[in-house]
């Protein structure tokens, strides 16, 4: 029970730190070719919300839907998250060509986060939550 309590405390601390922040429009790129993202039923969509983000694909049905390049660009994300470097992610993952003209890329707001923290629900999801929140709202965690 102590572990669960500590995870809840960490989650609550993140939510408190970002609750007054303007949500950042986020695109979560699971893979590039074909382009997959996190949809309405994905726990990652909830993680982004709790971290002070607003997934641009939160209303797309399913957990991990295929998504068109055109729709991704039209969503105009202010930040892009790439799951990388874990057991499933490629360390050199990059944003799909269509998103290179997005506000996120133009403003340098592309964040690579360990996929072990984002693609498997479990205790490490709290690590992912913290990483997303720090990326989207670094000023909320500056000490």
C-alpha positions, 0 to 999 in steps of 0.5 A, a space after each residue: 500500500 505504501 507504493 500505491 500511496 506514493 504514486 498517488 502523491 506524485 500524481 496529485 503533485 503533478 495535477 496541482 502544479 499544472 492546474 492553473 496552466 493553460 492546456 497545451 495542444 499535444 499530438 502524440 505520435 506513436 509511429 510515423 509510417 503509417 501514422 498512429 496516435 493516441 485516441 479517445 480510449 488510450 490511457 495516454 490521452 488521460 496522462 496528457 490531460 493530467 499533465 496539463 495537455 489537451 490531446 488534439 486527438 482526444 475525440 478520435 475513436 479507439 485507443 491507438 488509431 491510424 491517423 492521416 498526415 493531413 489531419 495531424 497537420 490541420 490539428 496544429 499541435 503546439 507540442 508533439 510527444 514521441 515515445 522513444 528509447 525504451 524497449 519498443 521505441 526507436 531512439 532516433 524516432 522523428 516527427 513525420 514530414 507532414 508535422 514539420 510545418 506544425 507550430 510544435 516543430 516551428 517552436 521547438 516543442 518536440 519532446 522524446 519521452 521513454 516509451 516504457 513510461 508511456 505505452 504500458 499502463 502501470 507504475 511507470 506511467 507516473 514517471 511518464 506523467 511527470 515527464 510530460 508535465 515537465 516538458 509542457 509546463 517547465 515553469 511549474 516545476 522550476 525550483 
